[in-house]
Amino acid sequence: MNISKKIVSLLLALAMVFSLVACGTSNNEPKDTSKKEGELTKVDEISVQFVPSRDPEDIINATKPLGDILKKHLKEQGFDVNKIDISVGTNYEATGEALSSGSIDVGLIPGGTYVLYDDGAEVLLTATRKGLSNDSENAKDWNENKPTKLTDKQVTYYRSIIIAGPSEKGQELAKKVNSGAELTWDDIKDAKWGVRGISSSAGYIYPYLYLKDKFGKTIPDLKSVVEMDNYNTSMAQLATGQLDVIVAFADARMDNEPKWQSEYQGKNTIWEDTNIIGVTDPIYNDTVSVSKKSSKMTAELKEALANAFIELAKTDEGKEVIKIYNHEGYEKAKSEDYDKERQAQKIMKELNQ
């Protein structure tokens, strides 16, 4: 009897052991799927597309090394990418549409293109360029700190400026601004203005927004407006007094300084003959954007891509690749940076209706 009890007790004990072992190896037990320290996440392919702002063949040749450079920097960020596919879109819209559809993962596109397709594209970075010694929104500050020069500071935007020339009306407007007084619509509406085509950010759209914000009026409300074929022509006619005021990108005077007297027949230097009477809001630079529709674009990979582009732009080999777009570096961006561009796009639609 005692032996039987011992056998039963032993069998019960063994059953409990087997039960515990079975529970420990159950398929229902969660497995540790966390990535081990130093382990790389593998990605088969990332497609990167450029817009054709230059000859597509030149872009492909210049950016050929980007694949290996980007893979190297992504590996440092924890991603082992098998292939980086580099291409050039047939036009700006094609690249925007490819991002929106998810047929490409990354697009290097202008701010305007990003805004048009931001339902399917997410901005990661804004390209940087060398800043200027003048960046105030107060026109008088520019006139008190002439000449404008490039600096080593990297900025994510540029501005459009409203330049008064050496004509009698131009000097009258400059004198008022430099006295610290505010210009009125009556002051500027009769001046002879030179602008660019309606699709030009610095030569039309942002000055349009400036006038609308400041005076409740726009470029078509001015009495005398001439559309110029390029900024050199604008500068030449400003120098001779054919125009009183022109609009241009903020470093246009620097670019035209050598020609002001020799070719444009300016009386003095460009810095003596011209003054700034208005400064627009920032116009943000090109973007590095990613597709919202690409399933591989996880938060971790987007962060890694952003960091990889920032780091590669600090190297000599990286700088050589991105200089074809005049990019000098990258900074992280947010959608709100391009709100002014959204206003500009709205105006473009209104002007083209």
DAMOJO-V376551 format. One record per backbone hydrogen bond with DSSP energy under -1.0 kcal/mol. CO is the residue of the C=O (numbers start at 0). NH is the residue of the N-H. E is the energy in kcal/mol with one decimal. If there is no record, write none. Layout:
BEGIN
co:nh:e
CO:NH:E
CO:NH:E
END
This chain:
BEGIN
co:nh:e
0:4:-2.2
1:5:-1.9
2:6:-2.3
3:7:-2.6
4:8:-2.5
5:9:-2.4
6:10:-2.6
7:11:-2.4
8:12:-2.2
9:13:-2.4
10:14:-2.3
11:15:-2.0
12:16:-1.9
13:17:-2.7
14:18:-2.1
15:19:-2.3
16:20:-2.5
17:21:-2.5
18:22:-2.3
19:23:-2.0
20:24:-1.3
22:25:-1.1
25:28:-1.6
30:32:-1.1
35:38:-2.3
40:79:-2.5
42:81:-2.7
45:84:-2.2
46:105:-2.4
47:86:-2.1
48:107:-2.4
49:88:-2.9
50:52:-2.0
54:58:-2.1
55:59:-2.6
56:60:-2.4
57:61:-2.5
58:62:-2.5
62:65:-1.8
64:68:-2.1
65:69:-3.4
66:70:-2.3
67:71:-2.1
68:72:-2.0
69:73:-2.5
70:74:-2.1
71:75:-1.3
73:78:-2.5
74:77:-1.4
77:40:-2.7
79:42:-2.6
82:45:-2.1
84:47:-3.5
86:49:-2.4
90:94:-1.5
91:95:-2.1
92:96:-2.9
93:97:-2.0
94:98:-2.1
95:99:-2.1
96:100:-2.1
97:101:-1.2
97:102:-1.4
97:103:-1.3
104:290:-2.2
105:48:-2.5
106:288:-3.0
107:50:-1.0
108:286:-3.7
109:113:-2.3
110:114:-2.3
111:115:-1.7
112:116:-1.4
116:119:-1.8
116:120:-1.1
119:291:-3.0
121:289:-2.8
123:332:-2.5
124:287:-2.1
125:330:-2.3
127:327:-2.3
128:154:-3.0
130:150:-2.5
138:142:-1.4
139:143:-1.7
148:132:-2.6
152:130:-3.3
154:128:-2.4
155:284:-2.6
157:282:-3.7
158:249:-2.3
159:279:-2.7
160:247:-1.9
161:276:-2.9
162:245:-2.3
163:274:-2.0
166:170:-2.7
167:171:-1.8
168:172:-2.2
169:173:-2.2
170:174:-2.4
171:175:-1.6
172:176:-2.1
173:177:-2.8
175:180:-1.6
176:179:-1.6
183:187:-1.3
184:188:-2.5
187:190:-1.3
188:222:-2.2
191:243:-2.2
191:244:-2.3
192:225:-2.6
193:246:-1.5
194:227:-3.7
196:199:-2.0
199:203:-1.2
199:204:-2.7
200:205:-2.7
202:195:-2.5
203:207:-2.4
204:208:-2.2
205:209:-2.4
206:210:-2.5
207:211:-2.1
208:212:-2.8
209:213:-2.5
210:214:-2.8
210:216:-1.2
211:215:-1.1
217:220:-1.7
218:221:-1.8
223:192:-2.9
225:194:-2.5
229:233:-1.6
230:234:-2.6
231:235:-2.5
232:236:-2.3
233:237:-1.8
234:238:-2.4
235:239:-1.4
236:241:-1.5
236:242:-1.8
243:164:-2.6
244:193:-2.1
245:162:-2.9
247:160:-3.1
248:251:-2.1
250:254:-1.9
251:255:-1.8
255:259:-1.4
258:262:-2.2
258:263:-2.7
259:265:-2.9
268:272:-2.3
269:273:-1.3
274:163:-3.3
277:161:-2.9
282:157:-2.0
285:126:-2.9
286:108:-1.2
287:123:-2.7
287:124:-1.8
288:106:-3.0
289:121:-3.0
293:296:-1.3
295:297:-2.3
297:301:-2.5
298:302:-2.0
299:303:-2.1
300:304:-2.7
301:305:-2.4
302:306:-2.3
303:307:-2.5
304:308:-2.5
305:309:-2.1
306:310:-2.4
307:311:-2.7
308:312:-1.7
310:313:-1.5
311:314:-1.5
314:318:-2.6
315:319:-1.8
316:320:-1.1
317:321:-2.2
318:322:-1.2
321:324:-1.5
321:326:-1.7
322:325:-1.8
328:127:-2.5
330:125:-2.8
333:336:-1.6
334:337:-1.9
335:338:-1.9
337:341:-1.6
338:342:-1.8
339:343:-2.1
340:344:-2.5
341:345:-2.0
342:346:-2.1
343:347:-2.4
344:348:-2.0
345:349:-2.0
346:350:-2.8
347:351:-1.7
END
